[in-house]
Amino acid sequence: MSTKDQINNIVIVGGGSAGWMTAAMLSKQLESNINITLVESDNIGTVGVGEATIPPIKTFNRLLGIDENDFLKHCNGSIKLGISFENWPEKNHQYFHPFGRFAVDFDYIPFSYFWNKHRAAGDQKPLQEYASAWHLAKNNKFSLPSNDKKSLFSGFDYAYHFDAGLYANYLRRYSEKLGVKRQEGKITQVNTHAKNGFISSVTLANGKNVTGDFFIDCSGGSALLLGKTLGVKFIDWSNNLLCNRAIAVQTSHVKPISPYTRSIANTSGWQWRIPLQTRMGNGSVHSSEFIDEQTAMDDLISAIDGEVLSEPRVINFNVGRREKFWHKNCVAIGLSAGFLEPLESTSLHLIQRAIMRLISHFPNKHCDEINAKQFNNLTTVEYEHIRDFIILHYKATQRDDSEFWRYCQHMAIPDSLQHQIELFSSHGHLNVDSSDLFKQDNWLAVLTGQNIFPESVAPIMAYKQKINLPKTMDSFHYVMTETVKKLPSHDEYLKQHCLFQ
Ligand SMILES: Cc1cc2nc3c(=O)[nH]c(=O)nc-3n(C[C@H](O)[C@H](O)[C@H](O)COP(=O)(O)OP(=O)(O)OC[C@H]3O[C@@H](n4cnc5c(N)ncnc54)[C@H](O)[C@@H]3O)c2cc1C
C-alpha cells in the first residue's frame, strides 16, 4: 500500500465510554504515523450509566496494559460474579447467572447432561448449586480463580462494577498520554465530499473545522455521523424488547458490598442494583407503554435501601441496531451503533468487540466496500445473538400478573431463539457457536433459571454408567461449600487490594 493511501487522521466524535475506549485502544494499537482527535461537548454530556460489565472486559483492559487493582482503585470498582435474577419466571423465585462454568465437563460430555440425569433421578438442587461463582456470591466472598486446573474454583470467572464516568476519565488520561488530542466543542455541521459522500470534516459551534480521513461515530443515541449525516437507518426491535425508559438513582450502602448485580423483575420491567465501593447504583428499566414515569419512579424509590445520594435521572432509549455499522469512511461504535437494554450488561462489551474488529479490518483511505460488508455481517450476527439471549428472559416467563408479562409470554420470537428453546427442551442440547458471546453454560443458567428443562435425559447418558452420579454430584457440592468458607469476604478483598481513592 502506498503511504498516500494510508489513513493519517482519525476523528472520534464523542467522549462517553465508547469514545474513550476507542481512543485508548487505537492509540495503543496504531503505534505511529497517525493523529487521533476526539471531539466532545461538555454541554451535551454523556449517558453516564453503564456500570456493570461481563468478563471479557478484563481482556480489553489487559490489552491496554492496565493494572486491575489500579483500575478498580480509580474507578470505584467492585467485583461482579454474575447476576441474580429475582421474580423473573415467577414471583418469589431467584436464580443466578454465574460467570464461568458449572462444575466440570467430563469425558467430553457437558456437565449439564450429568446434572440433568441426576435431576431426573430426583435431585432437587438447582443448577447454580454446582457453580463456584454462586457459592462465592451468596456468601459475599471473593478471591481470584485458582491456577490449579483441577480445582473447582479454577473455572469461575468475574467482571466488574464501576463508575462509568471515572472509567472514561481514566481512559482519557491514558489516551492523552499516548498522543490523542481532545477537542472540546459542539458539532453543528458534518461536511461530506461531493464526489463520494465520504465525511470530510466536522464544524464546531465556534466555526472551527476538524478534518479527517476516517471518522468514528461515538456520539451516542443521536448517531450524528452514521445516522443523521449518512442516513443509515435504525432497525427497531421493540416488538420483542419492550423496555424503552430507565430511571437511575444512587444510594448509600446499607449492607456488605455484594459481588454480583441484582435484577429484580416487577410488573412492567425490572430494577437493577449495582454495588460500587462507595455507593449503590439503582435503576428501573420499563416500558412506557405499560407504566407511567411517576409510578415507575415511586416504585423505584420505595424499593431501594439506603440514603438517596443523587437526583433520579430519566433516560429514554430505543432498542435495536443500525442497518449497517460501517458505511463509507465512518464506523459507529457505542449507542450510535445500537442498543440492547442493559439486562445482561452487554453494551460495553459490544463497544470492545467493535473496536477490536475495526482494528482487524483497519482500512486504507478508500474504505473498500467488501471490507465494510464483512465488518457489518459479523457485527449483525453478534447483535442478533445477544438479542435472542435477552429476549429469552422475557419470553420464558410464567408470570401473568400484568399486561406486560402476558404480552411477553405470548409474543412471537425470532426463529433462531425458538429453535434454541425447542432444541434444549427436547434432550438438553444447545446450538452454540465458538464465536458466540453466550456459551453453553450461559444459556443453561438462563433456560433452567426460567424453568425450562429438558423433557428427557440426553441419549448419550445411557452409555455412561460407570460414574457414581449421586456421589460425584454430592462431592462437587460439598467441596464448593467447604472451600468458600476459607476465602476472604468481598469487602476484605477490595480493602486489601484496591480500595477506592
Ligand atoms: C439505562 C441504561 C443502563 C445501562 N447500563 C449498562 C450496563 O450496566 N453495562 C453496560 O455495558 N452498558 C450499559 N448501558 C450502555 C452504556 O451506558 C453505553 O453503551 C455506554 O455508556 C456508551 O455510550 P456512548 O459513549 O455510546 O454514548 P454517550 O455516553 O451518550 O456519549 C456520547 C458522546 O457524544 C458527544 N456528542 C454528542 N453529540 C455531539 C455534538 N453535536 N457535538 C459534540 N459532541 C457530541 C457527547 O458529548 C458525548 O461525549 C446502559 C445504558 C442505559 C441507557
The ligand as an ORCA input file, in Angstrom:
! r2SCAN-3c Opt
* xyz 0 1
  C     -30.284      2.823     31.429
  C     -29.010      2.310     30.865
  C     -28.233      1.445     31.626
  C     -27.058      0.921     31.078
  N     -26.324      0.032     31.804
  C     -25.263     -0.567     31.238
  C     -24.501     -1.539     31.942
  O     -24.766     -1.852     33.092
  N     -23.454     -2.096     31.297
  C     -23.110     -1.771     30.017
  O     -22.173     -2.349     29.466
  N     -23.773     -0.807     29.364
  C     -24.831     -0.210     29.927
  N     -25.506      0.761     29.251
  C     -24.996      1.237     27.957
  C     -23.829      2.186     28.178
  O     -24.221      3.229     29.037
  C     -23.358      2.781     26.849
  O     -23.165      1.752     25.928
  C     -22.044      3.474     27.029
  O     -22.107      4.423     28.052
  C     -21.587      4.124     25.739
  O     -22.268      5.274     25.489
  P     -21.726      6.163     24.304
  O     -20.331      6.551     24.600
  O     -22.015      5.454     23.036
  O     -22.699      7.425     24.323
  P     -22.740      8.685     25.313
  O     -22.304      8.372     26.680
  O     -24.117      9.271     25.137
  O     -21.677      9.692     24.707
  C     -21.946     10.471     23.578
  C     -20.844     11.488     23.391
  O     -21.058     12.189     22.180
  C     -20.908     13.557     22.393
  N     -21.736     14.299     21.420
  C     -22.993     14.016     21.012
  N     -23.405     14.950     20.133
  C     -22.388     15.817     19.983
  C     -22.209     17.019     19.220
  N     -23.176     17.525     18.463
  N     -21.035     17.646     19.346
  C     -20.027     17.183     20.119
  N     -20.146     16.070     20.855
  C     -21.313     15.400     20.800
  C     -21.372     13.762     23.833
  O     -20.854     14.957     24.375
  C     -20.771     12.534     24.489
  O     -19.430     12.783     24.819
  C     -26.652      1.316     29.782
  C     -27.415      2.227     29.052
  C     -28.590      2.712     29.576
  C     -29.400      3.678     28.769
*
